[in-house]
């Protein structure tokens, strides 16, 4: 049996689809049983557990051949990443108590970055899991193409996407969430010992200008990319409700300045099969 946290999201859902198609038994781990109802209808066992509840998680992981850990994303963390640390402590305790055969953790590009930033939350997770005796794989995908969902209204209505990534012609490692789920499904069914890191990006790297061109084709209208200058970021994020925008700003610095990157610039990273245009077409079609 394969236990999947985050099954109600895009990555977890794609992972579950792959495992079910392979005839595997799946346990859907969700905070709310009603949100996992669609997976119960597909034949999955459902376990209710909050990611900060070690006891409930241990019960959900009990008897699992492999567990997929998808930690919640916190874009406005408290200083010291207190939210992430609570989740990490609970998950570690649950894994120790349940002792699954292996675990695959959704980490991120930048988990090995040299400077503190928003992705340090995953650095902390990898460090905590690395001392466990359970075989663990840290799947580090690039920037999710589906983040462009936030650009759809302005692309459709104004013919512009406002980019925090720049220069506008710089190509960044991006990947579609379905490729992440598919890769995770393959990794969970493998056997290995110790700890390993698997990097993943799409078939080609993507610039903000490329994103704009993909929206142009999908929408049938001209779309251009415009950079939001760094000096405006803090005010923008605070206007959006952020109390601690520093880590997010440093993450964006890392991508733009190049110190958030895959080893060997992605030469040995796995490559997904879903290209940019296909992913943007799916965003536009809804």
N, C-alpha and C positions, 0 to 999 in steps of 0.2 A: 504494500500500500504506500502511496505517495501523498504526503501531507503538504498542502500549498497554502501559505499565508498570502494575503493580497489577491485572492482569486477573483474578487469583484472588479479589479482594475484591468487595464489593457494587457500588461505583461502577464499577470497571473492568469487571466482568462485565456490568452493565447497558449500559455504553458499547459493549462488543463485540457484544452482542445487537443493538443498534440498527444498527451498521455492517454486520453480517452480513445482517440483514434488508434492508438497502439494496443488497446485492450487492457490498459492498466487500471487498477483500482485507485481511486482518488478520494482523498478526504479534503473537503473544502473548509478551511479555517477562516472564520469571519467574525466580526464584532457583533453583527446582527443576523440572526437566523433568516429573517425575511429577505435580506439582501442576497443570501445564498440560495434562495428557493429555486432559481433557475438551474443551479447545479444539482440540487437534490432531484429535480425532475429528470436530469440527465443520468441519474444513477449514482451520484457521488454521496458519500457519507458526509455529514455536516457536523462540524465541531465549533462551538461558540467560544471565542476567546479574544480578549483585548490584548494588544501587543505589550502591555505593561503588567499583565497578570501571569506571573510565572506558573502558578498552579494550573490555571486553565490551559495554558500553552503546553505544559507537560502532559496533560491528559490528551490534548489534541495530537501531540507527536507520538504518543505511546504506540508501539508496534509498527512504526513507520520504517520502511526500507530506506526511504530518503525524505528529507524535509527541505522545502524551499522557503527561505526567509526573505521576505520583501518588507524592509522596514519602512514605516511611514515617512513621507518627505516633510521636512520642516523648513520652510523658506524664510521664516522670521524667528530664528532661534534665540533663546535667552543666552546671555553670556555664559560661556563654558559648555554650551550644548547640553543643557540639563535634560531636555526632552529626549534627545537621542541616548543619553547615558541611562535613563530609566528603562527605555526599551531594550537596550543592550544587556543590562543587568538581568532583566526578566527573561530574555531569550536564552542567555547563557545558562541561567539556573534551570530553565525548562529543558534545554538540551542535555545538561548533565543528568537531570532526573530521568529523562526518557531514553537517552542513549540510542538514537537512531543509527542505522548503519553508516549513513553519510548525510552531508548537508551541502546545499548549494545556496549561497548568499548573493543577493543582487547588490553589488557594490557599484562603483562608477569609475570612469576615467577620472583621474585626479586624486584617487585615494592614496596615491604615493607622492602627491605634490609637495614641494619643499616649503610652502608657505601656508599658514592658516587661512582657511576660507570656508565657504558653506559646505563643501564636500568633505571637510575634515570629519564630519559626522560619520562618514563611511570609513575613514581612516581608523577612527576609534572602534568601529564594529569589527573591522578586519583584525585589529590588534587583540581584541578580546577573544575572538573566536580562534585565533591562531594558537592559543595555549591549550585548547581543548584536545583531547585524544581522538576525537571523532574526525574522520577524513572530511575535509572541507574544500570546496571550490568557491573562489571569489570571482564572480562574473562581473567584469568591468565594461559596460557598454559606453559608447560615446553619447553625445548630446542627442536627445530624442527628437526626431523630426516632428513628432506630434506636438511639440512645443509651439509649432507654427499655427496651431489651432487659434491661439490668441491673436494672430495677425489677420485672420480671415475677415473680420468686419471691416478693418481699414483697407484691406486689399480690395474687397468687393465694393465698398462705398466711396473710397477716396483714390483708389489706384496707387496706394503706397503701403509699404510695411516699414515700421519703425524699429530699427535694429539696435540692440545693445552689443552685438558682435560686430567688430570692424577690425581692419579695413574691410570695405564692402566686397572687395574681390578676393579676400582671404578665404581659403577653403578649410573648413573645420570637420573633424570626425563626427559624423552624425549617423544615426541608425533608426530604423522603424521599430516600434515596440513589438510588432508581430515577429520580427527576426529575433528580438531578445527572448521572447517566450519560446520560440522554436529551439533556439540554442540551449536555453535552460532545460528544456525537455530532454534533449540529447544528453546533456551533461548529467542529469539526474539518473539516467539509466546506465551510465558508465560506472566502472569500478576503478578506484585508485586508492593510494595510500597517502597519508600526510596532507599537506596543504598545497594548493595550486592556484594560480591566477590565470584567468582566461579573458583576453581583451576582445572586444567586438565592435566593429563599425560597419557601415553600409558599403555597398559595392564601389561607391566613389565618394570623395569628400565634397562638402557642400558650402558654398559661400552665401552670404546674404543676397548677393545679386542673383545667384542660382535660385534661391527661394523665390525671389520676385519673379523671375522668368517662369518658374513652374506655376506660380499663381496666375500669371498672364495667360498661360496656355489653358489652365483649368477653368478660368473665369471668362476667357474670351475677351479680355480687355487689357490694356497696357497697365502694368504694375511695376513700380520702381521701389528700390530700397533706399531709405534715408537713415543715417546714423544718428542716434541720440547721444549727444556729447557727454562725456563722463561727468563734467561739472554739474549736470542736471540730474544725475542718477539719484543722489540722496534725497533731494526734494521730491522727485517723482515717486520713489519707493515709500517715503513717509506719507505722501498724499494718498497712496494706495493702502495705508494702514500699517506699514512696517514700523516697528519700534526699534529694531536693531539691524539696520540695513548693511552694516559693515561687512559681515561675512559674504553676503550676496555680491556686493561690489567687488570684493577681493576675488571671488570665483570668476566673475566676468573679466577682471584684470588677467587672471590666469589663462583663460582662453585667448584673449586678445594679445597678450604679451608672449604667449607660447610656453609658459611653465606648467600649464595643465595640458598634458599630451601623453600619448601612449609611448611605451618603450620602443625604441627604434622607429619613431614616427609612424607606428602602426604597421611596419613591414611584416611583423609576425602576428598581427591581430587577425582573428577570424573575420571573414567578410560575409555580411548578410546578402540576401538576394533581392530585397525590395528596394527599387530605386526611388530617387527623389520624386519624380513625376507621379509614379504610382501612389506614393504616400500622400502627396498633396491632392491628387485627384480624389482620394478617399476622404480627406478632410473636407474638401469642397462639396462632395456629394452627400456628406453627412452620414 
